[in-house]
Amino acid sequence: MELLTEELVREKLVDVIDPELRISIMELGLVYEVDVKDGDVKVLYTLTTPACPLGPVIEGQMKDILVDLPGVKDVAMELTFTPPWDPKVMASDDIKMQLGIW
């Protein structure tokens, strides 16, 4: 049985795909913080734009993946736009190359 850790949560969130860009939210750098304490998981995240129409879909995907992890009692999501998402800084190098951002 896997231990519930920040690392495990981050590994599982790789499977959440931005529906418009079709890229993992982790590779895009949309997850700012993950906190795991006594079975409670809190994720601080952002979206590519405050006007993102698929924000609820992305949050729902995150919750669906995390709630099924062994040892999870509660999942809390916090959306922030501070700092604003900047792919030049936050996206992985592979994604920058894929998006043509350098």
C-alpha positions as CSV (number, residue, x, y, z in Angstrom):
1,M,0.0,0.0,0.0
2,E,1.3,3.4,-1.0
3,L,1.8,6.0,1.7
4,L,-0.1,9.2,1.2
5,T,2.7,11.8,0.5
6,E,3.0,15.1,-1.3
7,E,5.1,13.2,-3.9
8,L,2.4,10.7,-4.5
9,V,-0.2,13.4,-4.9
10,R,2.0,15.2,-7.4
11,E,2.6,11.9,-9.3
12,K,-1.2,11.3,-9.6
13,L,-1.9,14.8,-10.7
14,V,0.3,14.3,-13.8
15,D,-2.7,12.3,-15.1
16,V,-4.9,15.5,-15.1
17,I,-4.9,16.9,-18.6
18,D,-5.9,20.4,-19.5
19,P,-8.8,19.8,-21.9
20,E,-7.9,22.6,-24.3
21,L,-4.1,22.2,-24.5
22,R,-4.1,18.4,-23.9
23,I,-1.1,18.7,-21.7
24,S,-0.7,17.6,-18.0
25,I,-1.5,20.4,-15.5
26,M,1.7,19.4,-13.7
27,E,3.9,19.9,-16.9
28,L,2.1,23.2,-17.4
29,G,3.0,24.3,-13.9
30,L,-0.6,24.9,-12.8
31,V,-0.2,23.3,-9.4
32,Y,1.6,25.7,-7.1
33,E,1.5,23.8,-3.8
34,V,0.4,20.4,-2.4
35,D,0.0,19.9,1.3
36,V,-0.7,16.5,2.9
37,K,-1.4,16.2,6.6
38,D,-3.2,13.4,8.5
39,G,-5.2,12.3,5.4
40,D,-6.2,15.8,4.4
41,V,-4.9,16.9,1.0
42,K,-4.9,20.6,0.0
43,V,-3.9,21.7,-3.5
44,L,-3.2,25.3,-4.4
45,Y,-3.5,25.7,-8.2
46,T,-4.1,28.1,-11.0
47,L,-5.5,28.1,-14.5
48,T,-4.0,29.3,-17.7
49,T,-6.4,32.3,-17.6
50,P,-8.9,33.6,-15.1
51,A,-11.5,33.3,-17.9
52,C,-10.8,29.6,-18.4
53,P,-14.2,28.0,-19.2
54,L,-13.0,24.5,-18.2
55,G,-11.7,25.4,-14.7
56,P,-14.5,23.3,-13.0
57,V,-13.6,20.4,-15.2
58,I,-9.9,20.5,-14.3
59,E,-10.8,20.8,-10.6
60,G,-13.2,17.9,-10.8
61,Q,-10.5,15.8,-12.5
62,M,-8.1,16.6,-9.7
63,K,-10.6,15.7,-7.0
64,D,-11.7,12.5,-8.7
65,I,-8.1,11.3,-8.8
66,L,-7.1,12.3,-5.3
67,V,-10.2,11.2,-3.4
68,D,-9.5,7.6,-4.4
69,L,-5.9,7.6,-3.0
70,P,-5.4,5.3,0.0
71,G,-5.5,7.3,3.3
72,V,-7.3,10.4,1.9
73,K,-9.9,11.7,4.3
74,D,-10.6,15.1,2.6
75,V,-9.5,17.0,-0.5
76,A,-9.5,20.8,-0.5
77,M,-8.8,22.8,-3.7
78,E,-7.8,26.4,-3.7
79,L,-7.8,28.4,-6.9
80,T,-5.5,31.4,-7.1
81,F,-4.2,33.8,-9.7
82,T,-1.4,35.0,-7.6
83,P,1.1,34.8,-9.2
84,P,-0.5,34.7,-12.6
85,W,0.4,31.7,-14.7
86,D,3.4,32.3,-17.0
87,P,4.4,29.4,-19.2
88,K,7.8,30.9,-19.8
89,V,8.5,30.5,-16.0
90,M,6.2,27.7,-14.9
91,A,5.9,25.2,-17.7
92,S,8.5,22.4,-18.1
93,D,11.2,22.7,-20.8
94,D,9.5,20.0,-22.9
95,I,6.2,21.9,-22.8
96,K,7.9,25.2,-23.6
97,M,9.4,23.6,-26.7
98,Q,6.1,22.0,-27.6
99,L,4.3,25.3,-27.3
100,G,7.1,27.2,-29.1
101,I,7.8,29.4,-26.0
102,W,11.3,30.4,-25.3
